Amino acid sequence: QVQLVESGGGSVQSGGSLRLSCAASGSISSRYTMAWYRQAPGKQRELVATITSGPNTRYGDSVKGRFTISRDNAENTVYLQMNSLKSEDTAVYYCNVFRPGWGSAYDYWGKGTQVTVSS
């Protein structure tokens, strides 16, 4: 079992920055991929960014050049630095850890943290 706890959400004005953190505990390994997703009201959950053990990173088109994902394997923590925030970034942000190829057998989610960007 893996437990994920997100923090760092809040309210910020357009153009501002926030840094989200997700601390993992339990059966966690640096070999696993960690990710951030978000879900705005009335919309489907969408990928924000992923980071592998490589670490290789991948970003959703809407956040490229503004958000940066990183991880600290010693602390089992993944971060999301969000700069130049826009009102459309308003959503609940979820941390995810999974083992590629294992499907639901190793796929864990945090409870989410709210990010609100006002124009």
C-alpha positions in Angstrom: 0.0 0.0 0.0 1.1 3.6 -0.7 -0.2 6.7 0.9 0.0 10.1 -0.9 -0.5 13.4 0.8 -0.6 16.6 -1.3 0.1 20.1 0.0 0.8 23.6 -1.2 -2.5 24.4 -2.8 -4.2 27.7 -2.3 -5.4 30.9 -3.9 -3.2 33.1 -6.1 -3.7 35.9 -8.6 -3.2 35.4 -12.3 0.5 35.5 -13.1 1.5 34.2 -9.7 3.2 31.0 -8.6 2.6 28.0 -6.4 4.6 24.9 -5.5 2.7 21.7 -4.8 4.3 18.8 -2.9 3.2 15.2 -2.6 4.8 13.0 0.0 4.6 9.3 -0.5 4.8 6.6 2.2 4.4 2.9 2.3 5.6 0.5 -0.4 7.2 3.2 -2.5 10.3 3.0 -4.7 12.2 5.4 -6.8 11.6 3.1 -9.8 8.0 4.1 -10.0 6.6 6.9 -12.1 5.0 9.8 -10.3 2.5 12.3 -11.8 0.2 15.2 -11.3 -3.3 15.4 -12.7 -5.9 18.0 -12.3 -9.7 18.2 -12.5 -11.7 21.4 -12.9 -15.4 21.6 -12.2 -17.4 19.9 -14.9 -14.3 18.7 -16.7 -12.5 15.4 -17.0 -9.3 14.7 -15.1 -6.3 15.6 -17.2 -2.6 14.9 -17.1 -0.5 17.8 -15.9 3.0 16.2 -15.8 4.8 12.9 -15.2 8.3 12.0 -14.0 9.9 8.6 -14.3 12.8 7.2 -12.3 15.1 8.3 -15.2 14.1 11.0 -14.5 12.3 11.7 -17.7 9.5 14.3 -17.7 6.4 14.8 -19.8 3.9 17.7 -19.7 0.4 18.4 -20.8 0.3 20.9 -23.7 -1.5 23.5 -21.6 1.2 23.7 -19.0 4.4 23.3 -21.1 6.9 26.1 -20.3 5.1 27.2 -17.2 5.1 24.1 -14.9 8.0 22.0 -13.8 7.8 18.6 -12.1 10.6 17.2 -10.0 11.2 14.5 -7.5 13.3 13.8 -4.4 13.8 10.1 -4.2 15.4 10.3 -0.8 12.3 12.0 0.6 9.8 10.1 -1.6 8.3 13.4 -2.6 7.3 14.8 -6.0 6.9 18.5 -6.6 5.1 20.7 -9.1 6.4 24.2 -9.5 3.6 26.3 -11.2 4.6 29.7 -12.7 2.6 32.2 -14.7 -0.6 30.8 -13.4 -3.8 31.4 -15.3 -7.5 31.3 -14.3 -7.8 28.1 -16.4 -5.3 26.4 -14.1 -8.0 26.5 -11.4 -8.6 22.9 -10.4 -8.1 20.2 -7.8 -4.6 18.8 -8.3 -4.0 15.1 -7.6 -0.8 13.2 -7.1 -0.5 9.8 -8.6 2.2 7.1 -8.4 2.1 4.0 -10.6 4.3 1.2 -11.8 4.3 1.1 -15.6 2.8 -2.2 -16.9 1.2 -3.1 -13.6 -2.2 -1.4 -14.2 -4.4 -1.2 -11.2 -2.2 -3.5 -9.2 0.1 -0.5 -8.5 -1.8 2.7 -9.0 -2.3 5.1 -6.1 -3.9 8.5 -5.8 -3.9 11.3 -3.3 -7.0 13.1 -2.1 -6.1 16.3 -4.0 -5.3 19.9 -3.2 -7.3 22.9 -4.5 -5.6 25.5 -6.6 -7.6 28.7 -7.4 -6.3 31.3 -9.7 -8.2 34.6 -9.8 -7.9 37.1 -12.7 
